[in-house]
Amino acid sequence: LRTKMETEEDTKALGIKGVYQLQGGIDKYFRDYPEGGCWKGKNYTFDKRFSHAPPVIEGMERAIKMKEKVAEVTSADDRLEVMGRCEACQKPWDRYRGKRRCPTCGVPSLICKECYDLDKNKIKKLDRNVRCDLCTKEGVTSKRQIKEKLEKEMETYEIKLREVYGFQVSPRKNKRVSESIGLPKKIKSAPNPEGITKLFIKNLCARQVDQPELCQLIPGITHIEWITDRKTGNWYGSVFVEVATPEDAAIAVGSVHKKKCFGRIVNVTYCPPDPKSIWPPPKLKI
């Protein structure tokens, strides 16, 4: 780990085991143990090298590339084992190429030369399904999941700190609701002489808006009908909602209509129910 966030005493007090500090850093360890010592794999660097290994290992790799014979190679083949894998085809690979990053967490992607060339020549594109090993293992498919996980871990960590040291941590503001959604600062009411409680909302962000987000955006929702595509069954950003009172509907139209939500201009309009149909259907109740 590059960043040392806590002291050894902090980790012990919090009950975290197996954390050790490498005096002088990994680079000094490589100088002291040029053949690698207990080190396996490569160390990521924040420069043009992207990664480096113990000097002896790097020398053997250069010799193999130049097809030269080195006496030590036969006795150190296990140290040349490639620990990384191409995120696209899963073949052994440990060199970073290009500027592609994991579409969910943002770390640089391990992509082999063949897959990189196929993507560059537009033969086989690297889509959002090509993610880093950790995101694939944990089932992370969006940046929002990463943010929620980090917030949850931070809350758990702060609770431990309060228990150990007995101090209060200032409450964290929910920026995801207040900033990303773009809740109106001033509440306005639109005229609603007919007392309509059914609303039609369109142009929502289909990737980021779900039931909790929608209920934060439009307070008082009691029923939701997600309008989906007939062929694919995918939701594309439009809904019918029923709110508890005509006042809730008036506030939604007056405060949210033509406002930004996740970077999109949302439309909220009154939608008088068809007298020939039953609205709201009981199955749509939330």
C-alpha positions as CSV (number, residue, x, y, z in Angstrom):
1,L,0.0,0.0,0.0
2,R,1.3,3.4,-0.9
3,T,-0.7,5.4,1.6
4,K,-0.2,4.9,5.4
5,M,-3.5,6.1,6.9
6,E,-3.3,4.7,10.4
7,T,-0.5,4.0,12.9
8,E,0.2,0.5,14.3
9,E,-1.4,1.5,17.5
10,D,-4.6,2.5,15.7
11,T,-4.9,-0.8,13.9
12,K,-4.4,-2.8,17.0
13,A,-6.9,-0.7,19.0
14,L,-9.5,-1.3,16.2
15,G,-9.0,-5.0,16.2
16,I,-7.4,-5.1,12.7
17,K,-4.8,-7.9,12.4
18,G,-2.2,-8.7,9.9
19,V,-1.2,-5.1,9.0
20,Y,2.5,-4.4,8.9
21,Q,4.7,-1.5,7.9
22,L,7.6,-2.0,5.4
23,Q,10.3,0.3,6.6
24,G,11.8,2.3,3.7
25,G,9.2,1.1,1.2
26,I,9.1,-1.5,-1.5
27,D,11.8,0.2,-3.6
28,K,14.3,-0.2,-0.7
29,Y,13.2,-3.8,-0.2
30,F,14.1,-4.5,-3.9
31,R,17.5,-2.9,-3.4
32,D,18.2,-5.0,-0.3
33,Y,16.9,-8.2,-2.0
34,P,17.7,-7.8,-5.7
35,E,16.6,-11.5,-6.3
36,G,13.2,-10.7,-4.9
37,G,13.3,-12.2,-1.4
38,C,9.7,-13.0,-0.4
39,W,8.3,-10.7,-3.0
40,K,6.0,-12.1,-5.8
41,G,4.7,-10.3,-8.8
42,K,5.3,-6.7,-9.7
43,N,4.9,-3.4,-7.9
44,Y,2.6,-0.7,-9.5
45,T,4.3,2.6,-10.1
46,F,2.9,6.1,-10.9
47,D,5.2,6.8,-13.8
48,K,5.8,5.7,-17.3
49,R,7.1,2.3,-16.1
50,F,3.7,1.4,-14.7
51,S,5.3,-1.4,-12.8
52,H,8.6,-2.7,-11.7
53,A,10.1,-5.9,-10.2
54,P,13.3,-6.8,-8.3
55,P,16.4,-6.0,-10.5
56,V,17.3,-9.7,-11.1
57,I,13.8,-10.5,-12.2
58,E,13.7,-7.5,-14.6
59,G,17.0,-8.5,-16.0
60,M,15.8,-12.0,-16.7
61,E,12.7,-10.6,-18.4
62,R,14.8,-8.4,-20.6
63,A,17.0,-11.3,-21.5
64,I,14.0,-13.4,-22.5
65,K,12.7,-10.6,-24.7
66,M,16.1,-10.3,-26.4
67,K,16.3,-14.1,-26.7
68,E,19.6,-14.2,-24.7
69,K,20.6,-17.1,-22.5
70,V,21.1,-16.4,-18.8
71,A,22.4,-19.0,-16.4
72,E,20.1,-18.0,-13.6
73,V,16.9,-18.4,-15.6
74,T,16.6,-22.2,-15.1
75,S,16.8,-21.8,-11.3
76,A,14.4,-18.9,-11.1
77,D,11.5,-19.8,-13.5
78,D,9.0,-19.7,-10.6
79,R,9.8,-16.0,-10.0
80,L,8.9,-15.2,-13.6
81,E,5.4,-16.4,-13.2
82,V,2.9,-13.9,-14.5
83,M,0.3,-13.2,-11.8
84,G,-2.0,-10.9,-13.7
85,R,-4.5,-11.7,-16.4
86,C,-6.0,-9.8,-19.4
87,E,-9.4,-8.5,-18.3
88,A,-10.8,-9.2,-21.8
89,C,-9.5,-12.8,-22.7
90,Q,-8.2,-13.9,-19.3
91,K,-4.8,-15.0,-20.6
92,P,-1.7,-14.3,-18.4
93,W,-0.7,-10.7,-18.7
94,D,1.0,-8.1,-16.4
95,R,1.8,-5.1,-18.6
96,Y,-0.4,-2.0,-18.8
97,R,-1.1,-0.7,-22.3
98,G,-3.0,2.3,-23.5
99,K,-5.1,4.6,-21.2
100,R,-8.1,2.4,-20.6
101,R,-9.5,2.2,-17.1
102,C,-12.1,-0.1,-15.4
103,P,-15.5,1.5,-16.2
104,T,-16.7,1.1,-12.7
105,C,-13.8,1.7,-10.2
106,G,-11.5,3.6,-12.6
107,V,-8.2,1.7,-12.0
108,P,-6.0,1.1,-15.0
109,S,-7.0,-2.0,-17.0
110,L,-4.8,-4.9,-17.8
111,I,-5.4,-5.6,-21.5
112,C,-3.1,-7.8,-23.6
113,K,-1.6,-6.7,-26.9
114,E,-4.0,-8.8,-29.0
115,C,-7.2,-7.5,-27.3
116,Y,-5.8,-3.9,-27.3
117,D,-5.2,-4.1,-31.1
118,L,-8.6,-5.6,-31.7
119,D,-10.2,-2.7,-29.9
120,K,-8.0,-0.1,-31.5
121,N,-8.9,-1.4,-35.0
122,K,-12.6,-1.6,-34.0
123,I,-12.8,-5.3,-34.7
124,K,-13.8,-6.3,-31.1
125,K,-14.6,-3.4,-28.9
126,L,-13.9,-3.4,-25.1
127,D,-17.3,-2.6,-23.6
128,R,-18.4,-2.0,-20.0
129,N,-18.5,-5.7,-19.3
130,V,-14.7,-5.7,-19.4
131,R,-13.9,-4.8,-15.8
132,C,-11.1,-5.4,-13.3
133,D,-10.9,-8.6,-11.4
134,L,-12.0,-7.1,-8.1
135,C,-15.2,-5.5,-9.6
136,T,-16.0,-8.7,-11.4
137,K,-15.5,-10.8,-8.2
138,E,-17.6,-8.5,-6.1
139,G,-20.3,-8.1,-8.7
140,V,-19.8,-4.3,-9.1
141,T,-21.3,-3.0,-12.3
142,S,-21.6,0.8,-11.7
143,K,-19.8,3.7,-10.1
144,R,-22.8,4.2,-7.8
145,Q,-22.2,0.8,-6.2
146,I,-18.6,1.7,-5.5
147,K,-19.7,5.0,-3.9
148,E,-22.3,3.3,-1.7
149,K,-19.9,0.6,-0.6
150,L,-17.2,3.2,0.4
151,E,-19.8,5.2,2.3
152,K,-21.0,2.1,4.2
153,E,-17.4,1.1,5.0
154,M,-16.6,4.6,6.2
155,E,-19.6,4.6,8.5
156,T,-18.6,1.3,10.0
157,Y,-15.0,2.6,10.4
158,E,-16.2,5.7,12.2
159,I,-18.4,3.7,14.5
160,K,-15.3,1.7,15.5
161,L,-13.4,4.9,16.1
162,R,-16.1,6.2,18.4
163,E,-16.1,3.0,20.4
164,V,-12.3,2.9,20.8
165,Y,-11.5,6.6,21.3
166,G,-14.9,7.9,22.5
167,F,-15.1,11.0,20.3
168,Q,-18.0,12.2,18.1
169,V,-17.7,12.2,14.3
170,S,-19.5,15.0,12.5
171,P,-22.5,13.6,10.5
172,R,-21.8,13.0,6.8
173,K,-24.0,14.9,4.4
174,N,-25.8,12.8,1.7
175,K,-24.3,14.5,-1.3
176,R,-25.7,11.8,-3.6
177,V,-29.2,13.0,-2.9
178,S,-28.7,16.8,-2.5
179,E,-26.2,17.3,-5.4
180,S,-26.5,14.4,-7.9
181,I,-30.3,14.5,-7.9
182,G,-30.5,18.2,-7.7
183,L,-33.3,18.7,-5.3
184,P,-34.9,22.1,-5.5
185,K,-33.7,24.6,-2.9
186,K,-37.0,26.5,-2.9
187,I,-40.4,24.7,-2.8
188,K,-43.0,26.0,-5.2
189,S,-46.5,25.0,-5.9
190,A,-48.1,24.9,-9.3
191,P,-51.9,25.5,-9.7
192,N,-53.9,22.3,-9.4
193,P,-57.6,23.3,-9.5
194,E,-58.8,19.8,-10.5
195,G,-57.0,18.2,-7.5
196,I,-55.1,15.8,-9.7
197,T,-52.8,13.3,-7.9
198,K,-51.5,11.4,-10.9
199,L,-48.3,12.6,-12.5
200,F,-46.4,11.7,-15.6
201,I,-42.6,12.1,-15.3
202,K,-40.2,11.6,-18.2
203,N,-36.5,12.1,-19.2
204,L,-35.2,10.5,-16.0
205,C,-31.8,8.9,-16.0
206,A,-32.5,5.2,-16.5
207,R,-29.1,4.1,-15.2
208,Q,-29.1,6.1,-11.9
209,V,-32.7,6.6,-10.9
210,D,-34.5,3.8,-8.9
211,Q,-37.4,3.7,-6.5
212,P,-35.5,5.3,-3.5
213,E,-34.1,8.1,-5.8
214,L,-37.6,8.8,-7.3
215,C,-39.2,9.0,-3.8
216,Q,-36.5,11.5,-2.8
217,L,-37.2,13.6,-5.9
218,I,-41.0,13.5,-5.6
219,P,-42.1,13.3,-1.9
220,G,-45.4,11.6,-1.2
221,I,-45.4,8.9,-3.9
222,T,-47.7,6.0,-3.1
223,H,-47.8,4.1,-6.4
224,I,-45.3,3.9,-9.3
225,E,-45.8,2.5,-12.8
226,W,-42.4,2.1,-14.6
227,I,-43.0,2.4,-18.4
228,T,-40.9,-0.3,-20.1
229,D,-40.1,-1.1,-23.7
230,R,-42.5,-3.7,-25.1
231,K,-39.8,-5.7,-26.9
232,T,-36.9,-5.5,-24.5
233,G,-38.7,-4.9,-21.2
234,N,-36.1,-2.2,-20.3
235,W,-37.1,0.9,-18.5
236,Y,-36.2,4.0,-20.5
237,G,-36.8,6.9,-18.1
238,S,-40.6,7.5,-17.9
239,V,-43.1,6.7,-15.1
240,F,-46.6,7.3,-14.0
241,V,-46.8,8.0,-10.2
242,E,-49.6,8.6,-7.8
243,V,-49.0,10.9,-4.9
244,A,-50.8,11.1,-1.5
245,T,-52.5,14.5,-1.9
246,P,-53.2,17.2,-4.6
247,E,-50.8,19.4,-2.6
248,D,-48.0,16.9,-3.2
249,A,-48.7,16.9,-6.9
250,A,-48.7,20.7,-7.0
251,I,-45.3,20.9,-5.3
252,A,-43.9,18.2,-7.6
253,V,-44.9,20.1,-10.7
254,G,-44.0,23.5,-9.3
255,S,-40.6,22.5,-7.9
256,V,-39.3,19.7,-10.1
257,H,-40.6,20.4,-13.6
258,K,-37.8,21.5,-15.9
259,K,-35.2,21.0,-13.2
260,K,-32.0,18.9,-13.6
261,C,-31.8,15.4,-12.2
262,F,-28.5,13.5,-12.7
263,G,-27.7,16.0,-15.5
264,R,-31.0,15.6,-17.3
265,I,-33.9,18.1,-17.6
266,V,-36.9,16.3,-16.0
267,N,-40.5,16.9,-17.1
268,V,-43.3,16.5,-14.5
269,T,-46.9,17.1,-15.6
270,Y,-50.4,16.4,-14.4
271,C,-52.0,13.4,-15.9
272,P,-55.7,13.1,-15.2
273,P,-56.6,9.3,-15.0
274,D,-58.8,7.7,-17.6
275,P,-62.3,7.3,-16.1
276,K,-62.6,4.0,-18.0
277,S,-59.6,2.4,-16.2
278,I,-58.7,1.7,-12.6
279,W,-56.1,4.1,-11.2
280,P,-54.0,3.5,-9.2
281,P,-53.8,-0.3,-9.6
282,P,-53.2,-1.9,-6.1
283,K,-50.3,-3.9,-7.4
284,L,-48.3,-0.7,-8.1
285,K,-48.4,0.4,-4.4
286,I,-44.9,0.9,-2.9
